[in-house]
Amino acid sequence: MSTRIKTPLLNRSKVKQFALAMAQERVHRLTRVGSPFYLKCEANLKEFIRGYVRRLPSKGKTIL
């Protein structure tokens, strides 16, 4: 039972803003974010959610 969600889960502008803020701490400052980075972030988020939901107990109705 695979569910495909076509709408991205992440706000690209917020991801870019956060990534560039983190890059300011580097000696060589990065100034751009490439599209493969967004794909990796999206994939990591989806995998985190899948794993988290699978580990929940089988009773109950709320994801905490």
Biopython code that builds the backbone (N, CA, C, O; Angstrom):
import numpy as np
from Bio.PDB.StructureBuilder import StructureBuilder

atoms = [
    (1, "MET", "N", (0.849, -1.179, 0.000)),
    (1, "MET", "CA", (0.000, 0.000, 0.000)),
    (1, "MET", "C", (0.892, 1.239, 0.000)),
    (1, "MET", "O", (1.265, 1.740, 1.061)),
    (2, "SER", "N", (1.222, 1.714, -1.148)),
    (2, "SER", "CA", (2.095, 2.865, -1.281)),
    (2, "SER", "C", (1.277, 4.109, -1.604)),
    (2, "SER", "O", (0.458, 4.110, -2.523)),
    (3, "THR", "N", (1.512, 5.156, -0.842)),
    (3, "THR", "CA", (0.799, 6.411, -1.058)),
    (3, "THR", "C", (1.760, 7.413, -1.678)),
    (3, "THR", "O", (2.803, 7.719, -1.101)),
    (4, "ARG", "N", (1.419, 7.911, -2.823)),
    (4, "ARG", "CA", (2.241, 8.919, -3.497)),
    (4, "ARG", "C", (1.603, 10.283, -3.292)),
    (4, "ARG", "O", (0.434, 10.490, -3.616)),
    (5, "ILE", "N", (2.378, 11.205, -2.754)),
    (5, "ILE", "CA", (1.905, 12.578, -2.577)),
    (5, "ILE", "C", (2.652, 13.432, -3.580)),
    (5, "ILE", "O", (3.878, 13.530, -3.531)),
    (6, "LYS", "N", (1.926, 14.041, -4.479)),
    (6, "LYS", "CA", (2.559, 14.828, -5.532)),
    (6, "LYS", "C", (2.938, 16.231, -5.070)),
    (6, "LYS", "O", (3.798, 16.872, -5.674)),
    (7, "THR", "N", (2.303, 16.709, -4.007)),
    (7, "THR", "CA", (2.593, 18.041, -3.488)),
    (7, "THR", "C", (3.810, 17.961, -2.575)),
    (7, "THR", "O", (3.865, 17.102, -1.695)),
    (8, "PRO", "N", (4.779, 18.837, -2.772)),
    (8, "PRO", "CA", (5.954, 18.828, -1.887)),
    (8, "PRO", "C", (5.558, 19.099, -0.439)),
    (8, "PRO", "O", (4.626, 19.857, -0.170)),
    (9, "LEU", "N", (6.273, 18.474, 0.481)),
    (9, "LEU", "CA", (5.994, 18.668, 1.903)),
    (9, "LEU", "C", (6.743, 19.857, 2.476)),
    (9, "LEU", "O", (6.382, 20.373, 3.533)),
    (10, "LEU", "N", (7.780, 20.292, 1.786)),
    (10, "LEU", "CA", (8.620, 21.367, 2.302)),
    (10, "LEU", "C", (8.394, 22.681, 1.567)),
    (10, "LEU", "O", (8.085, 22.701, 0.375)),
    (11, "ASN", "N", (8.553, 23.760, 2.289)),
    (11, "ASN", "CA", (8.509, 25.097, 1.723)),
    (11, "ASN", "C", (9.929, 25.421, 1.236)),
    (11, "ASN", "O", (10.833, 25.632, 2.046)),
    (12, "ARG", "N", (10.119, 25.458, -0.084)),
    (12, "ARG", "CA", (11.455, 25.632, -0.656)),
    (12, "ARG", "C", (12.135, 26.910, -0.195)),
    (12, "ARG", "O", (13.340, 26.906, 0.057)),
    (13, "SER", "N", (11.396, 27.995, -0.079)),
    (13, "SER", "CA", (12.022, 29.257, 0.314)),
    (13, "SER", "C", (12.517, 29.194, 1.761)),
    (13, "SER", "O", (13.564, 29.758, 2.076)),
    (14, "LYS", "N", (11.777, 28.517, 2.641)),
    (14, "LYS", "CA", (12.205, 28.392, 4.036)),
    (14, "LYS", "C", (13.403, 27.449, 4.153)),
    (14, "LYS", "O", (14.306, 27.690, 4.955)),
    (15, "VAL", "N", (13.414, 26.374, 3.355)),
    (15, "VAL", "CA", (14.557, 25.459, 3.353)),
    (15, "VAL", "C", (15.800, 26.199, 2.880)),
    (15, "VAL", "O", (16.870, 26.066, 3.474)),
    (16, "LYS", "N", (15.662, 26.969, 1.823)),
    (16, "LYS", "CA", (16.787, 27.739, 1.294)),
    (16, "LYS", "C", (17.297, 28.735, 2.330)),
    (16, "LYS", "O", (18.502, 28.845, 2.556)),
    (17, "GLN", "N", (16.382, 29.450, 2.950)),
    (17, "GLN", "CA", (16.740, 30.449, 3.953)),
    (17, "GLN", "C", (17.498, 29.802, 5.113)),
    (17, "GLN", "O", (18.509, 30.338, 5.567)),
    (18, "PHE", "N", (17.020, 28.659, 5.590)),
    (18, "PHE", "CA", (17.674, 27.983, 6.709)),
    (18, "PHE", "C", (19.038, 27.429, 6.297)),
    (18, "PHE", "O", (20.010, 27.569, 7.039)),
    (19, "ALA", "N", (19.119, 26.806, 5.128)),
    (19, "ALA", "CA", (20.380, 26.235, 4.654)),
    (19, "ALA", "C", (21.442, 27.327, 4.489)),
    (19, "ALA", "O", (22.594, 27.134, 4.879)),
    (20, "LEU", "N", (21.067, 28.452, 3.922)),
    (20, "LEU", "CA", (22.030, 29.539, 3.741)),
    (20, "LEU", "C", (22.428, 30.168, 5.079)),
    (20, "LEU", "O", (23.561, 30.621, 5.237)),
    (21, "ALA", "N", (21.512, 30.198, 6.030)),
    (21, "ALA", "CA", (21.852, 30.706, 7.368)),
    (21, "ALA", "C", (22.878, 29.777, 8.019)),
    (21, "ALA", "O", (23.809, 30.248, 8.673)),
    (22, "MET", "N", (22.718, 28.474, 7.847)),
    (22, "MET", "CA", (23.680, 27.515, 8.391)),
    (22, "MET", "C", (25.023, 27.634, 7.671)),
    (22, "MET", "O", (26.071, 27.403, 8.275)),
    (23, "ALA", "N", (25.000, 27.987, 6.402)),
    (23, "ALA", "CA", (26.226, 28.108, 5.614)),
    (23, "ALA", "C", (27.041, 29.344, 6.005)),
    (23, "ALA", "O", (28.227, 29.423, 5.686)),
    (24, "GLN", "N", (26.429, 30.296, 6.684)),
    (24, "GLN", "CA", (27.150, 31.497, 7.101)),
    (24, "GLN", "C", (28.233, 31.187, 8.133)),
    (24, "GLN", "O", (29.160, 31.976, 8.313)),
    (25, "GLU", "N", (28.122, 30.043, 8.813)),
    (25, "GLU", "CA", (29.091, 29.661, 9.831)),
    (25, "GLU", "C", (30.355, 29.060, 9.224)),
    (25, "GLU", "O", (31.351, 28.879, 9.924)),
    (26, "ARG", "N", (30.326, 28.754, 7.950)),
    (26, "ARG", "CA", (31.477, 28.156, 7.278)),
    (26, "ARG", "C", (32.510, 29.220, 6.918)),
    (26, "ARG", "O", (32.181, 30.398, 6.780)),
    (27, "VAL", "N", (33.751, 28.794, 6.770)),
    (27, "VAL", "CA", (34.802, 29.714, 6.340)),
    (27, "VAL", "C", (34.548, 30.154, 4.903)),
    (27, "VAL", "O", (34.612, 31.340, 4.582)),
    (28, "HIS", "N", (34.257, 29.176, 4.043)),
    (28, "HIS", "CA", (33.903, 29.471, 2.649)),
    (28, "HIS", "C", (32.378, 29.525, 2.585)),
    (28, "HIS", "O", (31.723, 28.482, 2.581)),
    (29, "ARG", "N", (31.822, 30.699, 2.537)),
    (29, "ARG", "CA", (30.368, 30.864, 2.594)),
    (29, "ARG", "C", (29.714, 30.445, 1.287)),
    (29, "ARG", "O", (30.169, 30.796, 0.198)),
    (30, "LEU", "N", (28.658, 29.700, 1.422)),
    (30, "LEU", "CA", (27.881, 29.261, 0.266)),
    (30, "LEU", "C", (26.751, 30.259, 0.054)),
    (30, "LEU", "O", (26.211, 30.807, 1.014)),
    (31, "THR", "N", (26.395, 30.493, -1.211)),
    (31, "THR", "CA", (25.399, 31.526, -1.496)),
    (31, "THR", "C", (24.202, 31.018, -2.291)),
    (31, "THR", "O", (23.230, 31.750, -2.475)),
    (32, "ARG", "N", (24.260, 29.769, -2.768)),
    (32, "ARG", "CA", (23.146, 29.253, -3.566)),
    (32, "ARG", "C", (22.779, 27.854, -3.096)),
    (32, "ARG", "O", (23.589, 27.152, -2.490)),
    (33, "VAL", "N", (21.531, 27.460, -3.390)),
    (33, "VAL", "CA", (21.050, 26.123, -3.049)),
    (33, "VAL", "C", (20.565, 25.471, -4.332)),
    (33, "VAL", "O", (19.696, 26.015, -5.014)),
    (34, "GLY", "N", (21.116, 24.313, -4.666)),
    (34, "GLY", "CA", (20.750, 23.610, -5.889)),
    (34, "GLY", "C", (19.525, 22.732, -5.699)),
    (34, "GLY", "O", (19.194, 22.357, -4.574)),
    (35, "SER", "N", (18.857, 22.405, -6.785)),
    (35, "SER", "CA", (17.634, 21.601, -6.709)),
    (35, "SER", "C", (17.869, 20.190, -6.172)),
    (35, "SER", "O", (16.961, 19.651, -5.539)),
    (36, "PRO", "N", (19.036, 19.548, -6.382)),
    (36, "PRO", "CA", (19.229, 18.233, -5.748)),
    (36, "PRO", "C", (19.165, 18.287, -4.216)),
    (36, "PRO", "O", (18.776, 17.313, -3.573)),
    (37, "PHE", "N", (19.547, 19.427, -3.642)),
    (37, "PHE", "CA", (19.474, 19.577, -2.184)),
    (37, "PHE", "C", (18.022, 19.489, -1.716)),
    (37, "PHE", "O", (17.736, 18.844, -0.707)),
    (38, "TYR", "N", (17.105, 20.132, -2.439)),
    (38, "TYR", "CA", (15.689, 20.085, -2.065)),
    (38, "TYR", "C", (15.154, 18.662, -2.159)),
    (38, "TYR", "O", (14.380, 18.235, -1.303)),
    (39, "LEU", "N", (15.558, 17.926, -3.188)),
    (39, "LEU", "CA", (15.118, 16.535, -3.348)),
    (39, "LEU", "C", (15.608, 15.676, -2.188)),
    (39, "LEU", "O", (14.868, 14.831, -1.683)),
    (40, "LYS", "N", (16.853, 15.891, -1.763)),
    (40, "LYS", "CA", (17.397, 15.132, -0.635)),
    (40, "LYS", "C", (16.653, 15.469, 0.649)),
    (40, "LYS", "O", (16.346, 14.576, 1.439)),
    (41, "CYS", "N", (16.360, 16.740, 0.866)),
    (41, "CYS", "CA", (15.615, 17.151, 2.060)),
    (41, "CYS", "C", (14.231, 16.519, 2.074)),
    (41, "CYS", "O", (13.781, 16.011, 3.101)),
    (42, "GLU", "N", (13.564, 16.553, 0.938)),
    (42, "GLU", "CA", (12.222, 15.974, 0.820)),
    (42, "GLU", "C", (12.270, 14.469, 1.091)),
    (42, "GLU", "O", (11.425, 13.941, 1.814)),
    (43, "ALA", "N", (13.247, 13.784, 0.517)),
    (43, "ALA", "CA", (13.375, 12.335, 0.711)),
    (43, "ALA", "C", (13.665, 12.004, 2.172)),
    (43, "ALA", "O", (13.099, 11.057, 2.719)),
    (44, "ASN", "N", (14.548, 12.781, 2.807)),
    (44, "ASN", "CA", (14.860, 12.541, 4.219)),
    (44, "ASN", "C", (13.652, 12.768, 5.112)),
    (44, "ASN", "O", (13.434, 12.010, 6.057)),
    (45, "LEU", "N", (12.868, 13.793, 4.832)),
    (45, "LEU", "CA", (11.675, 14.064, 5.623)),
    (45, "LEU", "C", (10.665, 12.930, 5.472)),
    (45, "LEU", "O", (10.104, 12.464, 6.463)),
    (46, "LYS", "N", (10.430, 12.481, 4.234)),
    (46, "LYS", "CA", (9.481, 11.388, 4.013)),
    (46, "LYS", "C", (9.930, 10.110, 4.705)),
    (46, "LYS", "O", (9.107, 9.404, 5.289)),
    (47, "GLU", "N", (11.218, 9.801, 4.652)),
    (47, "GLU", "CA", (11.738, 8.603, 5.301)),
    (47, "GLU", "C", (11.610, 8.712, 6.819)),
    (47, "GLU", "O", (11.283, 7.730, 7.486)),
    (48, "PHE", "N", (11.864, 9.898, 7.367)),
    (48, "PHE", "CA", (11.695, 10.109, 8.803)),
    (48, "PHE", "C", (10.246, 9.864, 9.217)),
    (48, "PHE", "O", (9.994, 9.185, 10.213)),
    (49, "ILE", "N", (9.294, 10.411, 8.464)),
    (49, "ILE", "CA", (7.879, 10.250, 8.799)),
    (49, "ILE", "C", (7.470, 8.787, 8.699)),
    (49, "ILE", "O", (6.782, 8.277, 9.584)),
    (50, "ARG", "N", (7.887, 8.098, 7.623)),
    (50, "ARG", "CA", (7.558, 6.670, 7.475)),
    (50, "ARG", "C", (8.066, 5.867, 8.671)),
    (50, "ARG", "O", (7.319, 5.087, 9.263)),
    (51, "GLY", "N", (9.330, 6.058, 9.023)),
    (51, "GLY", "CA", (9.913, 5.318, 10.133)),
    (51, "GLY", "C", (9.252, 5.636, 11.459)),
    (51, "GLY", "O", (9.022, 4.745, 12.276)),
    (52, "TYR", "N", (8.949, 6.899, 11.670)),
    (52, "TYR", "CA", (8.324, 7.316, 12.920)),
    (52, "TYR", "C", (6.947, 6.687, 13.071)),
    (52, "TYR", "O", (6.609, 6.166, 14.134)),
    (53, "VAL", "N", (6.158, 6.736, 12.013)),
    (53, "VAL", "CA", (4.797, 6.198, 12.065)),
    (53, "VAL", "C", (4.829, 4.676, 12.231)),
    (53, "VAL", "O", (3.988, 4.121, 12.939)),
    (54, "ARG", "N", (5.775, 3.999, 11.595)),
    (54, "ARG", "CA", (5.879, 2.538, 11.735)),
    (54, "ARG", "C", (6.204, 2.125, 13.166)),
    (54, "ARG", "O", (5.771, 1.062, 13.611)),
    (55, "ARG", "N", (6.956, 2.943, 13.891)),
    (55, "ARG", "CA", (7.349, 2.598, 15.260)),
    (55, "ARG", "C", (6.270, 2.892, 16.296)),
    (55, "ARG", "O", (6.418, 2.505, 17.455)),
    (56, "LEU", "N", (5.202, 3.559, 15.914)),
    (56, "LEU", "CA", (4.137, 3.873, 16.857)),
    (56, "LEU", "C", (3.397, 2.610, 17.279)),
    (56, "LEU", "O", (3.319, 1.656, 16.506)),
    (57, "PRO", "N", (2.852, 2.590, 18.490)),
    (57, "PRO", "CA", (2.067, 1.421, 18.909)),
    (57, "PRO", "C", (0.813, 1.281, 18.041)),
    (57, "PRO", "O", (0.329, 2.253, 17.461)),
    (58, "SER", "N", (0.304, 0.060, 17.969)),
    (58, "SER", "CA", (-0.830, -0.202, 17.075)),
    (58, "SER", "C", (-2.150, 0.305, 17.631)),
    (58, "SER", "O", (-3.152, 0.287, 16.915)),
    (59, "LYS", "N", (-2.191, 0.753, 18.866)),
    (59, "LYS", "CA", (-3.430, 1.318, 19.395)),
    (59, "LYS", "C", (-3.273, 2.829, 19.533)),
    (59, "LYS", "O", (-2.156, 3.338, 19.624)),
    (60, "GLY", "N", (-4.371, 3.522, 19.547)),
    (60, "GLY", "CA", (-4.341, 4.975, 19.635)),
    (60, "GLY", "C", (-4.684, 5.607, 18.312)),
    (60, "GLY", "O", (-4.740, 4.924, 17.289)),
    (61, "LYS", "N", (-4.916, 6.921, 18.321)),
    (61, "LYS", "CA", (-5.337, 7.630, 17.116)),
    (61, "LYS", "C", (-4.460, 8.839, 16.782)),
    (61, "LYS", "O", (-4.596, 9.420, 15.705)),
    (62, "THR", "N", (-3.575, 9.217, 17.682)),
    (62, "THR", "CA", (-2.826, 10.457, 17.508)),
    (62, "THR", "C", (-1.339, 10.171, 17.310)),
    (62, "THR", "O", (-0.752, 9.365, 18.032)),
    (63, "ILE", "N", (-0.744, 10.833, 16.334)),
    (63, "ILE", "CA", (0.700, 10.754, 16.125)),
    (63, "ILE", "C", (1.321, 11.815, 17.014)),
    (63, "ILE", "O", (1.049, 13.006, 16.861)),
    (64, "LEU", "N", (2.152, 11.377, 17.937)),
    (64, "LEU", "CA", (2.807, 12.317, 18.859)),
    (64, "LEU", "C", (4.277, 12.378, 18.606)),
    (64, "LEU", "O", (4.991, 13.116, 19.285)),
]
sb = StructureBuilder()
sb.init_structure("model")
sb.init_model(0)
sb.init_chain("A")
sb.init_seg("    ")
for serial, (resi, resn, name, xyz) in enumerate(atoms, 1):
    if name == "N":
        sb.init_residue(resn, " ", resi, " ")
    sb.init_atom(name, np.array(xyz, "f"), 0.0, 1.0, " ", f" {name:<3s}", serial, name[0])
structure = sb.get_structure()
